């Protein structure tokens, strides 16, 4: 608890209400998720407006993982040096500003540049906000990470609804994204005083970690599980709208239905995950989640109609809901590596899946069709179920 008390010192003379701290951090997750979901909700419109084929669009999407990889090391160092709170209060406004730049693009190369900067800011948000989340979970001394990620998913659902309204009102993406900036700014303004202060979890007496330390095998395994889950999640975010438009042939007003149904079930699953984990155990839950991901994706591939695909995407959302929060929580409890370093390792490997899955879909789609792309991603669910059974840290 030493690190947590240090983070609270200087915030108030009395120890602040843990519930208020938890709410402030949850709303930071919400802001990050709202920005990303707003971009995801307008992907079909932007892709169509720029006249991009699947392969070219997939290549453009690849600028985001490049940006994430570029920023990964720097984000960790910034959080270590300046503290997660300070980095987060810088990163979230920048992230929302980068979102508006996407709304200004008129050419494919402009979209690539806009997404690159969006990815840079997104990585700073990811590392700093999840560091805050691990800190609050330690204050509570019980698993609550799923509820934080539930806030991110709830933002995704909210962003989808806002996006649906903006599309039907024929609001241009730029003005849609400006609206999101105003919402995010208001949330941060009222909640930043309650964020945890201080630097992340590193004891000053500990030796400074080497830049090229050999990664811990358990953390790598947890990261691979996260990679498989987030590859599936990324496919839903970036391609579910395109799938409903090009494969399901949904009416234009219902193109966002697949994405919305996915987000509803992902948010629901995350708010229920801690209770279900207590009932059946983390390992069994994650094995079931892997099966649900594969079943959902293959159902959408085999039955590409609006009813079956909507139900299938709901199943995928429920499947991915518990995996990343569970592996992040397990990483934070890992005794051989300081929690901050463990989280950065697992998060880094996991987010590669989130950001590399969508470009992979684009390449496969251009060669063989979008349904085959989703079938390939479905393999990751099977991989999750097999990997989970071999990792003791999830017991």
N, C-alpha and C positions, 0 to 999 in steps of 0.2 A: 504493500500500500504506500510505500515511501514516495514512489513516483507520482501517484495520484495526489497525495497531500502537497507535494511540491507544485504540481500543476494548479492546485486550488489556491495556494498561497499568493497573496497579492491581489486576489480577485475580490474578496470582501473580508472584513475582519471576522465575521462569522462564516461558518461553512455554508455555502449556498445549498438550496434545495436540490437534491439529486434529480428529482423529477423534472425540475425546470431545466437543468443542464441536459438531461436526456431529450427533452422536447426540442431544445435549441439545436442539438446535434442531429436529431431526426429531421428537422426542417432543413438543415444543410444538405442532407441526403436528398430531400425532396427538391431543393433548388437544382442540384446537379442532374437529377433524373428528369426534371421538367425541361431543362435546356436540351438534353439529348432527345427526349421524346418529341419535342417540337420539331426538331430537324427530321426525325424519323417519320413523323406524320405527313411531311411535305415531300418526301423522297419521290413518290410517283409523279407528282406535279413537276418537280425540278428536273427529273430525268426526261420527262416528255418535252418540257419547254426547251431543253438544251439539245434535243434530238440525239440522244446517246444510245448506242446499242449496248447489249448486256456486257460484252467483253470490255468495251471502253469504260463503261460505268464501273465495272469491277476494278479496273486499273485505277480509276480516280479514287474509289473508296480505299484503295491500298495506301493512299497518302496518310490516312489516319493511324494505322499501325506503325508506319515509318515515324510519324511524329511522336507516338507513344514511346517507341523504342529510343528515339533521340532524347526524350525528356526524362526517361525513367531514372537514370542515375542522378541527374540534376535535381529532380523532385525530391528524392530521398535526402540528398545533401542539404537542400533548402529547408526541409522540414526539420532535419537534425540541427541546423544552425539557427534558424529563426523561430522554430516552434510551429506545430501544425496549425494553431489558431491564426497566426499572422499570415502564413502561406495561404490558408483557406480564404481569408478575408481579401487577399489579393487575387486569388485564382478564380473565385466564383464570379466577380464582376467581369473579369477578362473573358471568362468562358461565355458569359451571356453576350458580351460585345462581339465576340467572334461568331456567335450564332447569327447576329444581324448581318454580318458580312456575307454569309451564305445566301441571304435573301437578295443581295445585290448582284450576284453573278449573272453574266450573260453569255459566257463561253465555258467550255469544258475545262480549259486550263485555269480559269479563274476559280472554278469550283474546287479544283485540286489544291490550289493555294489556300483557299478559305478553309477547307477541311484539314489541311496540315496544321494551321494555327489553332483550329478548333481542337485538334488532337493534342497539341502541346498543352493548352490550357486545361483540357480534360484530364490529362495525366496528373497535373498538379492538384486538381480537385480530388481525384481518386485517392492519391496517397495521403494527402492531408486530412481529408474527411474520414477515411477509414482508420487513420491513426487516432483521431478523436473518438471514433466508435469503439475501438479496442480499449481506450482509456476509460470510457464510461462503463463498458462491460466489466472491467476490473473493479470499478467502484461498487457495482452491484453484486459482484462475486457470484454471478449466475449467467447463463447464456441469454443474451438479449440482442445479439448481432442480427438475427433474422428479422426482428422488428425494425431495425434501422434500414435494412435492405427492403423491407416492406414499404417503408417511406419512399424509397427510390422507385419502387414499382407502382405505388399509389400515384406518384408524380407522372409515371409513364401513362397510367390510365387517364389522369387529368389532362396531360398533354395531348393524348389521343382525342379526347372529347373536345378540347379547345381547337385542335387541328380540324376535326370533323366540322365544327361550327364555322371555322374560317373558310374551309373549302366550299361549304354550301352557301356561304355569304359572298363567295368569290373575292375574298380578301387576299391581296398579294402576299407572298411569303415574307417580304421585308416588314410590312406593317404587322403581320402576325408575330414575327420575332421581336419587334419593338415592344409589343404588348407583354411578351414574356419577360423582357428586361425589367419593365415596371413592376411586375409581380415579384420577381426575384429580389429586386432592390428593396421593396417594402418588407419582405420576409427577413432579409439580412439586417435591415435597420433596426427592427424590433427585437432581434434575437442575439446579435453578436456579443452583448455584454455577458451572456451566460455560457459562452463557449469556454472550454478548459484552456487555461493559460499554461505557459511553460513549454519545455522541450520534450520530445518523445522519450521513449523508455531506454535510456542509456545511462548507466551508473558512471559518474566521472572517474571512479577508480578502475573501471574496466579498460583494458587496452583498446585503442582505436582499431576497428576492424580493417583488415587488408582489403584492397580494392578487388583483388581476384581470389578471394577465399573460395575453397571448394564448397559448393552448395550442399547442404544437408539433404540426404537421400529422402527422408520423410517429407521434407518441405517440397522437394521436387515432385514426389508422388502426389501430394495434395494439390500442387500446382497443375499437374496433368489432368486431374479430375476436374479442377476448375476450368482448365482449357477446354475440355470436351463440353462442359456445360455451357460455357460462355460462347463457344462457337455456335451452338444451337440457338442460344439467346440472340446473338448477333444476327443470325440468319432471319429470325423473326422480326427484329427491329428494322433491318435494312431491306428485306425482300418480301415480307408478308404482304405488303400493299401491292407490290408488283405481281406477286403470285396470284392474288385475288383478281387483279386486273387482267393479266395475260393468260392465266391457266384456268382459273375458276370462271372467268368472264362475268364477274359481278358487275351490277350497274355502278355508274360512277359515284353515286351517293353512298354505296355500300363497300367501296374498295377498302376502306379503313376498318371494316368489320373484323377481319382476321386478326389484325394487330390489336384492336381493342379487346377482343375476346381473350387473346393471349395475355394481355396486360392485366385484365381483371383477375384471371386465375393465378397469375404469378403473384400479384399483390395479396390475394386471399391466402395462398399457400404460405407466404412468408409470415403473415400474422398468426397463422396456426402452427407454424413449424416447431416452435419451442415446446408447445403442449404435446404434439405428436412425437417429438423426439423423446420426451419423458415417458410416453406410453409404450413405444415399441423399440426405442434405441436408435441412435444416430446412424449406425451402419445399415441396419435393415431399411430405414427410411430412404437412405441414399440409393440403395439397390433398387427399391421400388421406383424411385424417381427416374433412374436410368431407363428402366423398362417403359415408363410412361412417355419419355421423350421419343424413344424409337417408335413406339406404337402410334403416337400422335403423328409423327412425320410420315410414316408409311401409310397411315390411313388417308392423309391428305394427298399423297401421291397416287394411291390406288383409286380413291373416290374423289376426284377433283370437282365436286359440286359444292354449292354455297353452304348447305346444311352440314354435310359431312366434314368439310374443311374447317368450318367454324368450330365444330365440336373437337376436331383434331387439334387445332391450334390452342384450344382451351386446355387440352390434355398436356400439350407441350409446356404451356405456361405453368401448370401445376407441377410438372416434372422438374423444371429448372429452378423452381422457387426456393428450394431448401439447400441446394448444393453449394453455391458460393458462400452464403453465410456460415454454413457448417464447416467448410474447409478453412475459412478465415478464422473462425472461433478456435478450431483445432490448432491452427498455426500460432495464435496468440497464447495458447496454453503450453506450447512446446517448450520443454525445459532446457534443451541444449543450446538454443539460440535466443538472444534477446528478442522480445516480442515485436519491436519495431522492425528489426531486420527480417524476422520470420514473415511478418505481414507483407513487407515489400517484395520478398522473394516469391511468395505464393501469388500475390496480386499481380506481379509482373508476368509470370507464366500464364496465369488465368486470362489476363486481358489480351494476351496475344491471340487466344482463341476467339474472343469477342470481336477483335478487329481484323483477324485474318480470315475468319469464316466467311464473311460477306464477299470479299474479293474472290475467294475460291468458288463460291456459288456462281459469280458472274462468268468466270472462265469456263466452268463446266456447262453452264447454261448456253453459252455461245456455241459450244462444241456439240452438245447433245440435247439441250432443252432444260428448262427450269425444273421440271418434275424430276429429272435424273439428279439434278443438283441437290434437291431436298432429300432424295433417297441416300445420297452419299453422306450428308450430314446426319441422317438417322443412325448411321453406324456408331456415332459418338455416344449415343445413349447406351448401347450394348457395352461399349468400352468402359463407361462409368460403372456399370453394375459389376463388371469383372474386376476392375481396379480396386473398388471399395472393399471387396472381400479380403484383400491382401494387406491392408493398412491398419496396424494396431492402434495408431493415434486416433482413429475414429471410433474405437470401442467405448 
